[in-house]
Amino acid sequence: MLFLTRSAAVYGIDALIVDIEVNLRPKKDNDPSPQITIVGLPDTAVRESRERIRAAINNSSFFFPIHNVVVNLAPADVRKEGASFDLPIALGILGANADLGNIENLENTLSVGELSLDGRVRPVRGALSIALAARENGIKNLLVPEENAKEAAVVRGIDVYPVPTLREAALLIEELNNGSGFTRIAPLRLDEAELNSRAEGYRVDFAEVRGQQTAKRALEVASAGGHNILFIGPPGSGKTMLAKRLPTILPPLEFEEALEITKIHSVAGLTGKSGLVKERPFKSPHHTVSQAGLIGGGSVPRPGEVSLAHLGVLFLDELPEFDRSVLEVLRQPMEDKQVTISRAASSLTFPANFTLVASMNPCPCGYFGSARECKCSPPIIQRYVGKISGPLMDRIDIHIDVPAVKFNELRGRGVEAGDNSDTIRGRVIQARSIQLERFKGEGIFSNSAMSPGQIRKFCALDAESEALLEKAMLRQGLSARAHDRILKVARTIADLAGSENIDSPHISEAINYRSLDRNYWA
């Protein structure tokens, strides 16, 4: 008997529908026991599912067929990877063996899940991508493990059923097809009020940072225009503390943005039971991270840290301590906002639209230019700074000094408390709304993404500002890319001030955000 079930395979951050055809073939007398043959380019995990499925069926109060079983995974020319096909293959075998009643196929039901030997359904990666693929292909019912149910239920237009065991899944299939309209497992409905209540879940606030008004202002500019930023200062000056608070002043996520972030985290297996990701991600990889860990890769390409930080913050602490070859691979995603990983069999693209926040000490000992004595010679300092290439540094819009905090500021004596995150976020949202109106129809959403043509169009300067920028270019020997970065930052500063034109104070502040171009270590 031939029986059809449906599942899905995740490639990159998208899913492909897989038809699973199960055929029972009479066993020959000399065959020792019924055999399961899986064809259609299965990988090792799929081939090993034969024993898991056999044990799960027998331990779920069903009898494994006495016939040989042939399972075809279509399309046959696409490699199938992972253990998510366990549940649909098991349901296909039960259907072919008439254990699901008089059902001929499950064309309108898609299922995914790994089976344990006792029949329990374990979670899989990419449930959100699979749910989106099911909706796009007009499939009404989706059976997923309980741990993946909230994540899949984000997608409207399909019924998502959390199934704990193979037996419960089989009984549910019978109920869905008997026409009674009753099911022992109700489809999971998303509680949008509960999701919205989790939207503001940050545990840190800018009001907790004492002093560092210049650095706070620089972070406000960076978040308003989507600019990359580098902190330079001695140990303990608050660089990491400032960086961790950047997500709290970024605009709240729109639903489509949250959906895009959740897809990436789902493929990486990081969503758990939380469902939709409602906070902007903050990723801080250790300086020993590899190229594949940062950018993504592997025999089965997975998203790296730059993709997991999509629409959020990528924080690289102690920037010169990272391997130079690792830092250099950042140049392409910083420009293109995506990462393409090519393999012999396929090429996958992951989004990587992140805000880079980096920090570094001014020298190896960390105390150059501070009150404490620096023991580093000029050649040692130059070698330390030289670990970061010029092309990478040019792609960082803002370089800001973060000096040690004075005692009075630290104790709050005679110093006004700074704005909290909500106040700063309000100004950032206002500046972003100006940019959205400006770039309507242009295909971009922030000043940092402006092309050279857009810079000429939206960053016109008066005579005074022109002269100020020319003097800075000549005196500091700035590159053409640094020239464009200054104009982009100045445009953001003008937006924060509510000014339609870029004036000389805006250009002056933008120039001051190029610490490394001012011969910092001279």
C-alpha positions in Angstrom: 0.0 0.0 0.0 1.3 3.5 -0.9 0.7 6.4 1.6 1.8 10.1 1.3 2.7 12.4 4.2 4.3 15.8 4.1 7.2 17.4 6.0 9.7 20.2 5.4 13.5 20.7 5.3 15.2 23.9 6.3 17.9 25.4 4.0 19.4 28.6 5.2 16.5 30.4 6.9 13.9 29.1 4.5 12.1 25.8 4.3 11.3 23.5 1.4 8.2 21.2 1.4 9.2 17.5 1.3 6.7 14.8 0.2 7.3 11.5 2.0 6.0 8.5 0.1 5.8 5.2 2.1 5.2 1.9 0.3 4.8 -1.5 1.9 6.2 -4.4 0.0 5.6 -8.1 1.0 8.5 -9.6 2.8 10.2 -12.6 1.2 10.3 -15.8 3.2 14.1 -15.8 3.5 14.2 -12.2 4.8 15.2 -12.2 8.5 12.9 -9.3 9.5 11.0 -6.4 7.9 13.5 -3.8 6.4 13.2 0.0 6.2 14.8 1.5 3.1 15.0 5.3 2.9 15.8 6.9 -0.5 15.9 10.5 -1.7 19.4 11.7 -0.6 19.0 11.2 3.1 22.0 12.1 5.3 23.3 9.9 8.2 20.8 11.3 10.7 17.9 10.5 8.4 19.2 7.0 7.7 19.6 6.3 11.4 16.0 7.2 12.0 15.0 3.6 10.9 15.7 2.2 14.3 14.2 5.1 16.2 11.0 4.9 14.2 10.8 1.1 14.6 11.2 1.4 18.4 8.9 4.4 18.7 6.1 2.6 16.8 6.3 -0.6 18.9 6.5 1.4 22.2 3.4 3.5 21.2 1.0 0.5 21.3 1.2 0.0 17.5 2.6 -3.0 15.6 5.4 -2.4 13.1 4.3 -3.8 9.7 5.4 -7.3 8.8 6.2 -6.0 5.3 9.4 -4.3 4.0 9.1 -0.5 4.0 10.4 1.8 1.3 10.4 5.5 2.1 11.0 8.1 -0.7 11.8 11.7 0.2 10.9 13.9 -2.7 12.3 15.9 -4.4 14.9 13.2 -4.6 17.8 15.5 -5.9 17.8 17.7 -2.7 19.8 16.4 0.3 17.7 15.8 3.4 19.3 16.5 6.7 18.4 16.2 10.4 16.1 14.1 12.5 12.9 16.2 11.9 11.6 13.6 9.4 11.1 11.0 12.1 7.5 11.9 12.9 6.2 12.2 9.3 7.9 8.9 8.3 6.4 7.1 11.3 2.9 8.5 10.5 3.4 7.4 6.9 4.2 3.9 8.0 1.2 3.8 10.2 -1.0 5.2 7.4 0.3 2.6 4.9 -0.4 -0.1 7.5 -4.0 1.1 7.9 -3.4 2.1 11.6 -4.8 5.6 10.9 -8.2 4.4 9.7 -9.3 4.8 6.1 -7.1 7.9 5.4 -5.5 7.6 2.0 -2.9 10.5 2.4 -2.0 13.5 4.5 -1.6 16.1 1.8 -3.3 18.8 3.9 -1.2 18.1 7.0 2.5 18.7 7.5 4.4 17.3 10.5 8.0 17.6 11.9 9.6 16.1 14.9 12.4 13.9 16.2 11.2 10.7 17.9 12.7 9.2 21.0 12.6 5.4 21.4 9.5 5.6 23.7 7.6 7.6 21.2 8.0 11.1 22.6 8.4 13.9 20.1 11.5 16.0 20.5 12.0 19.6 19.3 13.6 20.5 16.0 15.2 23.6 14.4 13.5 26.0 12.1 9.8 25.6 13.2 9.0 29.1 12.2 10.4 28.8 8.7 8.5 25.5 8.3 5.2 27.1 9.4 5.7 29.9 6.9 6.4 27.3 4.1 3.3 25.4 5.1 1.2 28.6 4.8 2.7 29.5 1.4 1.9 26.1 0.1 -1.8 26.1 1.3 -1.3 23.4 3.9 -3.9 23.8 6.7 -2.6 21.7 9.6 0.9 21.6 11.1 2.0 19.1 13.8 5.0 20.2 15.7 6.7 19.2 19.0 5.3 21.0 22.1 8.5 23.0 22.5 8.2 24.5 19.0 4.5 25.2 19.1 4.6 28.9 20.3 7.2 29.7 17.7 5.2 28.1 14.8 1.9 29.6 16.1 3.2 33.1 15.3 2.2 32.4 11.7 -1.4 33.2 11.1 -3.6 31.2 8.6 -2.6 27.7 9.7 -3.6 25.5 12.6 -0.6 24.5 14.8 -1.0 21.4 16.9 1.5 20.7 19.7 2.0 16.9 19.8 3.8 15.3 22.8 4.0 11.7 21.5 3.7 9.6 18.3 0.5 8.0 19.6 -1.2 11.4 20.3 -0.1 12.5 16.8 -1.7 9.4 15.3 -5.0 9.9 17.2 -5.0 13.5 16.2 -4.6 12.6 12.5 -7.7 10.4 12.8 -9.7 13.1 14.5 -8.7 15.7 11.9 -9.9 13.5 9.1 -13.1 12.0 10.5 -15.1 15.2 9.9 -16.4 15.6 13.5 -14.6 18.8 14.1 -13.4 17.7 17.5 -9.8 17.2 18.4 -8.3 16.2 21.7 -5.5 18.6 21.1 -6.7 22.1 20.3 -4.8 24.2 17.8 -2.5 26.7 19.6 -3.6 30.3 19.3 -1.1 33.1 19.8 -1.7 35.4 22.8 -0.7 38.8 21.2 -1.3 40.6 24.5 1.3 38.3 26.2 3.7 38.8 23.4 3.4 42.6 23.6 3.9 42.6 27.3 7.3 41.0 26.7 8.4 43.7 24.3 10.0 45.9 26.9 12.0 43.4 28.9 15.4 45.0 29.2 17.0 44.8 32.7 19.5 47.6 32.1 19.0 51.4 31.6 21.2 54.3 30.5 20.3 56.1 33.8 22.6 53.6 35.5 25.7 54.9 33.7 27.5 57.7 35.7 29.3 60.3 33.7 30.4 59.6 30.1 28.0 62.2 28.6 30.0 62.4 25.4 29.9 58.6 24.9 26.2 58.5 25.7 25.6 61.2 23.1 27.7 59.2 20.5 25.6 56.1 21.2 22.4 58.1 20.7 23.7 59.3 17.3 24.8 55.8 16.4 21.3 54.3 17.2 19.5 57.1 15.5 21.3 56.6 12.2 22.3 53.0 12.4 26.0 53.8 12.6 28.8 51.6 13.7 30.8 52.8 16.8 34.2 52.2 18.4 34.9 53.0 22.1 38.5 53.7 23.0 39.5 54.0 26.7 41.3 52.4 29.7 39.9 49.4 31.6 37.0 50.1 33.8 35.9 53.3 32.1 32.5 51.8 31.2 32.8 50.7 27.6 31.1 47.4 28.0 28.4 48.9 30.3 27.6 51.5 27.6 27.5 48.9 24.8 25.1 46.6 26.7 22.6 49.5 26.9 22.5 50.3 23.2 19.6 47.9 22.5 17.5 49.7 25.1 17.5 52.9 23.0 16.9 51.3 19.6 13.4 51.6 18.2 11.0 48.8 19.2 10.8 45.9 16.8 8.0 45.8 14.2 6.2 42.5 13.8 7.9 41.7 10.5 11.3 42.5 12.0 10.6 40.2 15.0 9.5 37.5 12.6 12.8 37.8 10.6 14.9 37.7 13.8 13.0 34.7 15.1 13.5 32.8 11.8 17.3 33.1 12.2 17.3 32.2 15.9 15.0 29.3 15.1 17.3 27.8 12.5 20.1 28.1 15.0 18.0 26.3 17.7 18.0 29.3 20.1 14.3 30.2 20.4 13.3 27.5 22.9 9.8 27.9 24.2 9.7 31.6 24.0 8.0 31.9 20.6 8.5 35.2 18.9 11.7 37.2 19.7 10.6 40.6 20.8 13.9 42.2 21.9 16.7 43.3 19.7 19.5 40.8 19.9 22.8 41.6 21.6 25.6 39.3 20.6 29.0 39.5 22.2 31.3 36.7 20.8 34.6 36.0 22.6 37.8 37.1 20.9 38.7 33.5 20.2 35.8 33.1 17.8 36.5 31.5 14.4 35.6 32.8 11.0 32.8 30.2 10.7 31.5 31.1 14.2 31.4 34.8 13.4 30.1 34.7 9.8 28.5 31.3 9.7 29.3 28.1 7.9 30.0 24.5 8.5 29.2 21.4 6.4 25.6 22.2 7.0 25.7 26.1 6.9 24.3 27.7 10.0 24.0 31.4 10.8 27.0 32.9 12.6 27.1 35.7 15.2 26.7 38.5 12.6 23.4 36.9 11.5 22.2 36.2 15.0 22.8 39.9 15.7 20.6 40.9 12.7 18.6 44.1 13.5 20.4 44.3 16.8 23.9 44.8 18.2 27.1 42.9 17.6 29.6 43.8 20.3 33.3 43.0 19.9 35.1 43.7 23.1 38.9 44.1 23.0 38.8 44.5 19.3 42.6 44.1 18.7 42.6 40.7 20.5 40.5 39.2 17.7 42.4 37.4 15.0 43.0 39.8 12.1 41.7 37.3 9.5 38.4 37.0 11.5 38.0 40.8 11.6 38.6 41.1 7.9 35.6 38.9 7.0 33.4 41.5 8.7 34.0 44.0 5.9 31.6 42.5 3.4 28.6 42.0 5.7 29.1 45.5 7.1 28.7 46.9 3.6 26.1 44.5 2.1 24.1 43.7 5.3 24.0 40.0 4.4 26.4 37.0 4.3 26.6 34.5 1.5 28.1 31.1 2.3 29.0 29.1 -0.8 29.5 25.3 -0.8 29.9 22.9 -3.7 26.3 21.8 -3.5 24.6 25.1 -2.8 24.9 28.8 -1.9 23.0 30.2 1.1 22.4 33.8 2.1 21.8 34.9 5.7 20.8 38.5 6.6 23.3 40.4 8.7 22.0 44.0 9.2 23.6 44.7 12.6 25.0 47.7 14.4 28.6 47.1 15.3 29.8 48.3 18.6 33.5 47.6 19.3 35.8 48.6 22.2 39.5 48.6 22.7 42.2 49.9 25.0 44.5 52.7 23.8 47.5 50.4 24.3 48.3 46.8 25.4 48.5 47.8 29.1 45.4 49.9 28.7 46.6 53.1 30.4 48.0 55.3 27.7 46.7 58.9 28.1 45.2 58.2 31.5 46.2 59.1 35.1 48.1 55.8 35.5 51.5 55.3 34.1 51.7 53.6 30.7 54.7 51.3 30.2 54.2 50.7 26.5 56.7 52.1 24.0 55.5 53.8 20.8 56.4 50.8 18.6 54.4 48.5 20.9 51.4 50.8 20.8 51.6 51.1 17.0 51.8 47.4 16.6 48.8 47.0 18.9 46.7 49.5 16.9 48.0 48.0 13.6 46.1 44.8 14.3 43.0 46.6 13.0 43.2 47.3 9.3 42.5 50.7 7.8 39.6 49.4 5.6 37.8 48.0 8.6 38.4 51.1 10.6 37.0 53.2 7.7 33.8 51.3 8.0 33.2 52.3 11.6 31.5 55.7 11.5 32.1 56.9 15.0 35.3 56.6 17.1 34.8 58.0 20.6 37.2 58.4 23.6 35.9 56.9 26.8 38.1 58.3 29.6 38.1 57.1 33.2 35.1 58.3 35.2 36.0 61.0 37.8 35.2 60.3 41.4 32.6 63.0 41.8 30.7 61.7 38.7 31.0 58.2 40.0 29.5 59.2 43.3 26.9 61.5 41.7 28.2 64.7 43.5 27.1 67.9 41.8 26.4 66.0 38.6 23.0 65.8 37.0 21.7 62.3 36.3 21.6 61.5 32.6 18.5 60.7 30.6 17.1 57.2 31.0 16.7 54.8 28.1 13.0 55.7 27.4 13.8 59.4 27.0 16.7 58.8 24.7 14.7 56.2 22.7 12.0 58.8 22.1 14.5 61.1 20.4 15.9 58.2 18.4 12.4 57.2 17.2 11.8 60.8 16.1 15.0 60.9 14.1 14.3 57.5 12.6 10.8 58.7 11.5 12.4 61.6 9.7 14.7 59.2 7.8 11.8 56.9 6.9 10.0 59.8 5.3 13.2 61.0 3.6 14.0 57.6 2.1 10.5 56.6 1.1 10.9 54.8 -2.1 14.7 54.8 -1.9 15.0 51.2 -0.6 16.9 52.1 2.6 15.8 53.0 6.2 18.7 54.8 7.9 21.3 57.4 7.2 24.2 54.8 7.5 23.0 53.0 4.4 23.0 56.0 2.1 24.7 55.5 -1.3 27.1 58.1 -2.7 24.3 59.4 -4.9 22.0 59.8 -1.9 24.7 61.5 0.1 25.0 64.1 -2.6 21.2 64.5 -2.6 20.5 64.7 1.1 23.8 66.0 2.6 24.2 69.4 0.9 26.5 71.8 2.8 26.6 75.6 3.1 29.9 77.4 2.5 30.9 77.4 6.2 30.3 73.7 6.6 32.1 73.0 3.3 35.2 74.9 4.5 35.2 73.1 7.9 35.0 69.7 6.2 37.8 70.6 3.7 40.1 71.7 6.6 39.5 68.4 8.4 40.2 66.4 5.3 43.5 68.1 4.6 44.7 68.2 8.2 43.8 64.7 9.1 44.4 63.0 5.7 40.9 61.5 5.6 40.0 58.9 3.0 37.0 59.3 0.7 35.1 56.7 2.8 35.8 58.7 5.9 34.5 61.8 4.1 31.2 60.0 3.4 31.0 58.7 6.9 31.3 62.2 8.4 28.5 63.4 6.1 26.2 60.5 7.1 26.9 61.1 10.8 26.3 64.9 10.4 23.0 64.1 8.6 21.9 62.0 11.7 23.0 64.8 14.1 20.9 67.3 12.1 17.9 64.9 12.2 18.2 64.6 16.0 18.2 68.4 16.2 15.2 68.5 13.9 17.1 70.5 11.3 16.4 70.2 7.6 19.9 71.4 6.7 23.3 70.3 7.8 25.0 73.2 9.6 28.6 73.7 10.7 27.9 72.6 14.4 26.6 69.2 13.0 29.7 68.8 10.8 32.0 69.8 13.7 30.4 67.2 16.0 30.7 64.5 13.3 34.4 65.3 12.8 35.0 65.0 16.5 33.6 61.5 16.3 36.7 60.4 14.3 39.2 60.0 17.2 41.5 57.6 15.4 41.8 60.0 12.4 43.1 62.8 14.7 46.4 60.9 15.2 45.2 59.7 18.6 48.5 57.9 19.4 50.8 60.6 18.0 
